[in-house]
Amino acid sequence: MKYILPIFIMLILAGCASAPSKRPLPAEPSNMPPTSPSKKPGGYYQDDGPGDNPPANIDAIPDAVPKIEPLHKYANRPYSVLGENYTPATENVTYQAQGIASWYGKKFNGKRTATGEIYDMYAMTAAHLTLPIPSYARVKSLTTGKSVIVRVNDRGPFHSKRIIDLSYTAAHKLGIAQGGSGMVEVTAITPTEISQGRDVPADTAGIFLQLGSFTNRDNAEKLLARASTQLSKSNAALVILTKGDRYRVALGPYNDDDSAKIASQEIEARMNLKPIRAVIE
């Protein structure tokens, strides 16, 4: 009997030690528990890291495609973590900030985000302290110059000087995954910007630069999202010209040939593709 009790206690302790960790981001309560996972010096969470079998084509995973969505009922309520109070935006607002981005991977893969959705480390998502959920943001690495578009569906990072937690794929595409963190610029994508990628009639007058033509609407949306991250905002509006079952992603309309020529050169340099010039009268 004197041997049974110690063994029983050891079994209980072993069971407690193996309890699964959770990302401290409940979807509904306004007051969050005063706990926060520690971070590795490189930037990602302790005991976290890349998955054992990442997709072979991870760089080809498309960015999130911005669309106007209703805000989550609970994830935008005020909340408190580690004695700090946060008040998320309850509408889509202009936002731009520079700071450190970190990422979270296999430790939280498959767990629920603040929206109640399942976190997928290979999707193009992110966690932010106060941006509306869900919303979209453009994240640019100030080191590599690369940029991606992510969908914000979680809260965090609860670590000083860090402004955004990226999915593993987003961090990898920016070139900061290996180091664990990196300096970035985060810019919210507003509904106004999203609506600029609107459908327009195919007979709209002007000079357009066609980037691609598709029979599948989703493929057109993906190219539209890619172009929005790689081309300067000073360019003409990104549009989808629709005619029958064809969806043509284009920039325009331009009023003169000189403007179209300058834009065409930028497209070739930044996107490595040659646009087709189309004049619609």
C-alpha positions as CSV (number, residue, x, y, z in Angstrom):
1,M,0.0,0.0,0.0
2,K,2.8,2.4,0.8
3,Y,4.0,2.1,-2.8
4,I,0.6,2.6,-4.4
5,L,0.0,6.2,-3.1
6,P,3.3,7.7,-4.5
7,I,2.7,6.0,-7.9
8,F,-0.9,7.3,-7.9
9,I,0.3,10.9,-7.2
10,M,3.0,10.6,-10.0
11,L,0.3,9.5,-12.5
12,I,-1.8,12.5,-11.6
13,L,1.1,14.9,-12.1
14,A,2.0,13.3,-15.4
15,G,-1.6,13.8,-16.6
16,C,-1.4,17.5,-15.7
17,A,1.9,18.0,-17.4
18,S,0.5,16.6,-20.7
19,A,-2.6,18.8,-20.8
20,P,-2.8,20.6,-24.2
21,S,-1.9,24.3,-24.4
22,K,-4.4,26.8,-25.7
23,R,-4.0,30.2,-27.3
24,P,-5.5,32.5,-24.7
25,L,-8.0,34.1,-27.1
26,P,-11.6,33.4,-26.2
27,A,-14.2,34.6,-28.7
28,E,-16.9,35.8,-26.4
29,P,-15.8,37.0,-22.9
30,S,-14.7,40.7,-22.5
31,N,-12.1,39.9,-19.8
32,M,-9.4,37.5,-20.8
33,P,-7.3,35.4,-18.4
34,P,-4.1,37.1,-17.1
35,T,-1.9,34.6,-18.7
36,S,0.3,34.8,-21.8
37,P,2.6,32.3,-23.4
38,S,6.3,33.1,-23.3
39,K,8.1,33.8,-26.5
40,K,11.4,32.5,-27.9
41,P,14.0,35.2,-28.5
42,G,13.5,34.7,-32.2
43,G,9.9,35.8,-32.1
44,Y,7.6,32.8,-32.1
45,Y,6.0,31.1,-29.0
46,Q,7.9,28.8,-26.7
47,D,7.6,25.2,-27.9
48,D,6.2,26.4,-31.2
49,G,7.7,26.4,-34.7
50,P,7.1,25.4,-38.3
51,G,5.1,22.3,-39.0
52,D,6.8,18.9,-39.6
53,N,5.4,18.6,-43.2
54,P,4.8,22.1,-44.7
55,P,3.3,22.3,-48.2
56,A,5.9,22.0,-50.9
57,N,4.5,25.0,-52.7
58,I,4.1,27.3,-49.7
59,D,5.3,30.4,-51.6
60,A,2.5,29.8,-54.1
61,I,-0.3,29.9,-51.5
62,P,-2.4,32.9,-52.6
63,D,-2.9,36.0,-50.4
64,A,-6.2,36.5,-48.7
65,V,-8.7,38.1,-51.1
66,P,-10.3,41.1,-49.4
67,K,-14.1,41.2,-49.3
68,I,-16.6,43.1,-47.2
69,E,-17.8,41.0,-44.3
70,P,-20.0,41.7,-41.3
71,L,-18.1,42.2,-38.1
72,H,-18.0,39.4,-35.5
73,K,-20.6,39.7,-32.7
74,Y,-18.2,39.0,-29.8
75,A,-14.6,39.4,-31.0
76,N,-14.7,43.2,-31.1
77,R,-15.7,43.7,-27.5
78,P,-13.3,45.5,-25.1
79,Y,-11.1,43.1,-23.3
80,S,-8.2,42.9,-20.8
81,V,-5.0,40.9,-20.8
82,L,-2.1,41.1,-18.3
83,G,-3.5,44.3,-16.8
84,E,-3.8,46.0,-20.1
85,N,-7.1,47.2,-21.5
86,Y,-7.9,47.0,-25.2
87,T,-10.8,48.5,-27.2
88,P,-11.1,47.1,-30.7
89,A,-12.4,49.2,-33.5
90,T,-16.1,48.5,-34.2
91,E,-15.9,49.7,-37.7
92,N,-13.4,49.6,-40.5
93,V,-11.0,52.6,-40.1
94,T,-7.8,53.9,-41.6
95,Y,-4.8,52.3,-39.9
96,Q,-1.1,52.2,-40.5
97,A,1.7,51.3,-38.1
98,Q,5.3,50.1,-38.1
99,G,6.6,47.6,-35.6
100,I,7.7,44.0,-35.0
101,A,5.7,41.1,-36.5
102,S,5.9,37.6,-35.0
103,W,4.2,34.4,-36.0
104,Y,2.6,31.4,-34.5
105,G,2.6,27.9,-35.9
106,K,2.1,24.3,-35.0
107,K,1.5,24.8,-31.3
108,F,-1.7,26.6,-32.1
109,N,-2.6,25.0,-35.4
110,G,-6.1,23.5,-35.2
111,K,-7.1,25.6,-32.1
112,R,-9.9,28.2,-32.2
113,T,-9.2,31.8,-33.0
114,A,-11.2,34.8,-31.6
115,T,-13.8,34.3,-34.2
116,G,-14.3,30.6,-33.3
117,E,-12.7,29.6,-36.6
118,I,-10.0,26.9,-36.6
119,Y,-6.5,28.4,-36.9
120,D,-4.7,27.1,-40.0
121,M,-1.0,28.0,-40.0
122,Y,-0.9,27.6,-43.8
123,A,-3.7,30.1,-44.4
124,M,-3.1,33.8,-44.9
125,T,-4.3,35.1,-41.6
126,A,-3.2,37.2,-38.7
127,A,-3.9,38.3,-35.1
128,H,-4.1,42.0,-34.1
129,L,-4.9,43.7,-30.9
130,T,-7.5,46.2,-32.1
131,L,-8.3,45.9,-35.8
132,P,-11.8,44.9,-36.5
133,I,-12.5,41.2,-36.8
134,P,-12.7,40.1,-39.5
135,S,-10.9,42.6,-41.6
136,Y,-8.0,42.7,-44.0
137,A,-4.5,44.2,-43.9
138,R,-1.5,44.7,-46.1
139,V,1.7,43.7,-44.3
140,K,5.0,44.8,-45.8
141,S,8.4,43.6,-44.5
142,L,10.7,46.6,-44.1
143,T,13.7,44.3,-44.5
144,T,12.9,42.2,-47.6
145,G,10.4,44.7,-49.2
146,K,7.9,41.8,-49.7
147,S,4.3,42.3,-48.9
148,V,1.2,40.1,-48.4
149,I,-2.5,40.5,-47.7
150,V,-3.9,38.7,-44.6
151,R,-7.3,38.3,-43.0
152,V,-7.4,39.4,-39.4
153,N,-9.4,36.8,-37.4
154,D,-7.6,36.6,-34.0
155,R,-6.4,38.8,-31.1
156,G,-2.7,39.3,-30.2
157,P,0.2,39.5,-29.9
158,F,0.3,40.2,-26.1
159,H,3.9,41.1,-26.1
160,S,5.4,44.5,-25.9
161,K,6.6,46.1,-29.1
162,R,4.9,43.5,-31.3
163,I,2.1,44.8,-33.4
164,I,0.9,41.7,-35.3
165,D,1.0,37.9,-35.2
166,L,1.2,36.3,-38.6
167,S,0.4,32.8,-39.7
168,Y,3.4,30.7,-40.6
169,T,2.7,31.0,-44.3
170,A,2.4,34.8,-44.2
171,A,5.7,35.1,-42.3
172,H,7.4,32.7,-44.7
173,K,6.2,34.7,-47.8
174,L,7.5,37.9,-46.2
175,G,10.9,36.2,-45.5
176,I,10.8,36.6,-41.7
177,A,9.8,33.1,-40.6
178,Q,13.3,31.8,-40.1
179,G,14.3,34.6,-37.8
180,G,11.0,34.4,-35.9
181,S,10.1,38.1,-36.2
182,G,10.8,41.1,-38.3
183,M,10.0,44.8,-38.8
184,V,6.9,45.4,-40.8
185,E,4.4,48.0,-41.9
186,V,0.8,47.1,-41.4
187,T,-1.9,49.0,-43.4
188,A,-5.6,48.3,-43.0
189,I,-7.5,47.7,-46.2
190,T,-10.7,49.6,-46.0
191,P,-14.1,48.8,-47.6
192,T,-13.5,51.7,-49.9
193,E,-10.3,50.1,-51.2
194,I,-12.1,46.7,-51.5
195,S,-14.9,48.3,-53.6
196,Q,-12.3,49.8,-56.0
197,G,-11.7,46.2,-57.2
198,R,-15.2,46.3,-58.5
199,D,-16.8,44.8,-61.6
200,V,-17.3,47.2,-64.4
201,P,-19.0,46.7,-67.7
202,A,-16.7,45.5,-70.5
203,D,-17.7,48.4,-72.7
204,T,-16.4,51.1,-70.2
205,A,-14.5,53.7,-72.3
206,G,-10.8,54.3,-71.9
207,I,-7.4,52.6,-72.1
208,F,-7.0,49.6,-70.0
209,L,-4.0,47.3,-69.2
210,Q,-5.2,43.7,-68.9
211,L,-3.3,41.6,-66.4
212,G,-5.2,38.4,-67.0
213,S,-8.4,36.8,-68.3
214,F,-10.3,34.0,-66.6
215,T,-13.5,32.0,-66.8
216,N,-13.2,31.3,-63.1
217,R,-14.1,34.3,-60.9
218,D,-11.9,33.1,-58.0
219,N,-8.8,33.1,-60.2
220,A,-9.6,36.7,-61.2
221,E,-9.9,37.7,-57.5
222,K,-6.6,36.1,-56.7
223,L,-4.8,38.0,-59.4
224,L,-6.6,41.2,-58.3
225,A,-5.3,40.6,-54.7
226,R,-1.8,40.0,-55.9
227,A,-1.8,43.1,-58.0
228,S,-3.1,45.2,-55.1
229,T,0.0,44.2,-53.0
230,Q,2.6,44.7,-55.7
231,L,1.5,47.8,-57.5
232,S,1.7,51.4,-56.2
233,K,-1.5,53.1,-55.0
234,S,-0.8,55.9,-57.4
235,N,-1.7,53.7,-60.3
236,A,-5.2,53.5,-61.8
237,A,-8.0,51.5,-60.2
238,L,-7.8,47.8,-60.3
239,V,-11.0,46.5,-61.9
240,I,-12.6,43.3,-63.2
241,L,-14.1,43.7,-66.7
242,T,-17.0,41.3,-67.1
243,K,-18.4,40.1,-70.3
244,G,-20.3,36.9,-70.5
245,D,-18.4,34.2,-68.7
246,R,-15.0,36.1,-68.9
247,Y,-13.4,38.0,-66.0
248,R,-10.6,40.3,-67.1
249,V,-8.4,41.8,-64.4
250,A,-7.2,45.2,-65.6
251,L,-5.9,48.6,-64.6
252,G,-7.6,51.7,-65.9
253,P,-9.1,53.5,-67.5
254,Y,-6.2,55.8,-68.6
255,N,-6.8,59.0,-70.4
256,D,-3.7,58.9,-72.6
257,D,-1.0,56.6,-74.0
258,D,1.8,58.1,-71.9
259,S,0.1,57.3,-68.6
260,A,-0.7,53.8,-69.8
261,K,2.9,53.2,-70.9
262,I,4.4,54.3,-67.5
263,A,1.9,52.0,-65.8
264,S,2.8,49.1,-68.1
265,Q,6.5,49.5,-67.3
266,E,5.7,49.3,-63.5
267,I,3.6,46.2,-64.0
268,E,6.4,44.4,-65.9
269,A,9.0,45.4,-63.3
270,R,6.9,44.6,-60.2
271,M,4.8,41.6,-61.3
272,N,7.0,40.1,-64.0
273,L,4.2,40.0,-66.5
274,K,3.5,41.9,-69.7
275,P,0.0,43.5,-69.7
276,I,-2.2,43.6,-72.8
277,R,-3.2,47.1,-73.9
278,A,-6.9,47.4,-74.7
279,V,-8.7,50.5,-75.9
280,I,-12.4,50.6,-75.3
281,E,-14.4,53.3,-77.1
